[in-house]
Every structure is written in C-alpha cells, then in structure tokens.
Amino acid sequence: MRKKLPDLILLFTILALVLSGLIMILSASSVKAEQLFSNSYYFFINQLKYLVVALVLSIIIYNLKYKKLKELAPYFLLLSLGTLILVLIPGIGKIAGGSRRWLPLGPISFQPSELAKFTIVLYLAAYIDKNKDKMKNFKKGILPPLLVIALISFLILLEPDLGTAVTLAMVAAVMIFIGGIRISVFIFLGLISFLLSLGAIITEPYRRERLLTFLNPWLDPLDSGYHIIQSLLALGSGGLFGVGAGNSHQKFLYLPEPGTDFIFAVLGEEFGLLGTLFIISLYFLLAWRGLKIAAKVDDVFGSMLAVGITSMIVIQALINMAVVTSLMPVTGITLPLISYGGSSLVINLVALSLLLNISCYVEG
C-alpha cells in the first residue's frame, strides 16, 4: 500500500544536490559562457530550462504506479537502441569534442547514452523480476541480458564514449550481482570485462595517452597532463575553507570544462575541503536511503529498480570525483545533478523521482 509521503531525507538530499549544482554552474561556467556567447549566464539559464522540463517529467513519474513501468521496459529498450543508432548516422548525430553523442531536437540536443543508462536499469529490473529463478543458470538466466548490455555498450563505444559504456556496465554488474548470479560466473565475467576495457584503451591512441598521463601527469604538463594538473591546483588552492563563492581562478580558462567534467575541482577551490565533504556526504545519504528503500520494498521489481537507480547516480559520482582527484584516468564523466548538462539532469531527476515513488510503498 502506498504511503502519503516519500522518503523525506532522500527528497531533501536530491534538492540539496540540485541547488548546489545550480550555484556551481552559475560560478564555474560564467567565464566560458562570456567567452563563447557574450553572456556569463548562458549555461546557468540553459540549466534552469532543462530543470523545468525535468521537474514536469519527474512529477508525472512520481505519480505513476511504478509497477506499470515493468510492461514498458521493452519499449524503452527499443527507443534507446533506436536513438543510439540514429546518433551514429552522419548528418543526424551532432559531433562535439570529437564524439558523435548528441541528437538535435529543434533548439535543444539530446544525449542518447544518458537515456541508455536508465533504460538498462529499467530493463534489468523487469528481467530479474521475471527470471529470478533462472539467475544462477548462465545460458537461460544471465546470457540474454548480457547480450543486451553488450549491444548497448558497443553502440556507445562507437560514439566513442568509453566512460559512459564502463559506467553502464558497472551499474548492470551491481544489479546482476544482487539479482543472484553465481559468484564464480560473476568473477569470470568481471575479468573478461576488465580485459575488454583494457583492450579498448590500448588500441585507441588517445585513451592510451590518458592512461599514461594518469600514471604521471608531469610527463607532459602542457598537453596530455594539463587537465589533471589544473584540477589538482584548483583543489589544492581551496584549502580547508576555499577562496570564496565565485572567486575561483582556475575557471578563467585554465581548467578545461570547468562547468562539466571538472566542476568538482572548482567547487573544491571555492568552498575548500569542507565544501567537497558536504557534496560527498550528500551522495552518501543518497546511497544510504536508496539502498534502504531497495531492502524494504516488498517486490523484486521495485527493489532492483531502487538498486539500479542508486547505483547509476553513485557510481557516476564516484568516477567523476576519482578523475578530478587523479585517482583514475580522465573519462569525460560528469558529476550527477551538479555538472552542467540537460540530458543528464533530466534523466537523473526522472530516475530519482521514480526512486521517491518506490519509497512511498515502503513501510517503516
């Protein structure tokens, strides 16, 4: 039976992350916006527009009976596959930063790989619910979703976007693991995935360069190592309390992508260690409440949805923060609900509204 109120801790955590994101986009992207569009508020205003769209869709999703989405999972999967194929077609997909990742939709652009992450969560939740008794059987239980995951990951790799493909695979791995796969099979598949990822890095020159740069960014401080060095300088400059809101020096075109991939570095510079710990604590709260909902909801579909949505947000956040702090190679993954990006904001807020929806069916 549905409760009247959602998980309020989760709700206020989401609101705090969105508000923090708007504040950081207003500051971090202002210089680049002024340079590109002669309007320092350009990215901030765009994010507000996408936020309105996200809120409208989120209200709709929140008021649905989430179990009805189980029947729609195959259609979402087909839609996602279709958009991932469309974006690869020359003349249709929009190229930016060397990758064909965006579909123009009139005045806006849509990123199909963002939809793909949510689609995989919805598909796997429905699949595991329907086949929970087969999950220890590789051929009948594990192989079908693996083929779907492999196909979607392959299409995303063709853009190319290794970071998103790896994120999607990690979210799927968490769901399949909790869904009941045999440990031995899980370890074997994990090893295969690691070798395939390593192969994708080694065979592509720019990815190989990123890996070598990660090992020692000072080998080429003015080119391949520039991104991470500027990121570390920003974080180091912030100290404990930061240099103050809006006072970042690195956002003055020293730090590449200050409003997207490296917004966490600007946050650390302006608000210091305490500011970064505050954001990390919000993601920790989100993970705690999401997993608690997953443990207490009384049906497999709802539980797996909660696990998948929580994993989708938290894994991406961990990857982004690991990159910014030089704990892993640069991937191009943004910080959920904080970084600038319309497709990401819409998909993540819709997914989290679904998680709030599920929380209304949890007692206690």
Secondary structure, DSSP 8 states (H G I E B T S, - for coil): ---SS--HHHHHHHHHHHHHHHHHHHHHTHHHHHHHHS-TTHHHHHHHHHHHHHHHHHHHHHTS-GGGHHHHHHHHHHHHHHHHHHTTSTTTSEEETTEEEEEEETTEEE-HHHHHHHHHHHHHHHHHHHSGGGTT-IIIIIHHHHHHHHHHHHHHHTTT-HHHHHHHHHHHHHHHHHHT--HHHHHHHHHHHHHHHHHHHHTSHHHHHHHHHHH-GGGSTTTTTHHHHHHHHHHHHHTTT-S-TT--STTTTTSSSTTTTTHHHHHHHHHHHHHHHHHHHHHHHHHHHHHHHHHHSSSHHHHHHHHHHHHHHHHHHHHHHHHHTTSS-------TTTSS-HHHHHHHHHHHHHHHHHHTT---
